[in-house]
Amino acid sequence: LGIAAAIMESPDIILLDEPTNALDTEGIECVKKLILNEKNSGKTIIISCHDQEILEYLSDKIYCIENGKITNG
């Protein structure tokens, strides 16, 4: 529901916090497709996530933050 609310009005920038958290495999695949569709339509998507595999699949750039500071990127 939160993801639907985030994209409903077609914003240029979408911010998602742990979008695949607590989803089953089918739900994760659905969210990944939805994010890629938004990305491919030119949207900027910022994802906060602890799942490195998901981040590597969806991201053009990955930044790590420790103690409030970007440590790499």
RADASUL-V501777 format. One record per pair of residues at least 12 apart in sequence whose C-alpha atoms are under 7 Angstrom apart, sorted by sequence separation. I is the first residue (numbers start at 1). J is the second residue. D is the distance in whole Angstrom. If there is no record, write none. Layout:
BEGIN
i:j:d
I:J:D
I:J:D
END
This chain:
BEGIN
i:j:d
61:73:7
36:58:7
13:43:6
14:44:6
15:45:6
16:46:6
17:47:6
18:48:6
12:43:5
13:44:5
14:45:5
15:46:5
16:47:5
17:48:5
18:49:5
12:44:6
13:45:6
14:46:6
15:47:6
16:48:6
17:49:6
END
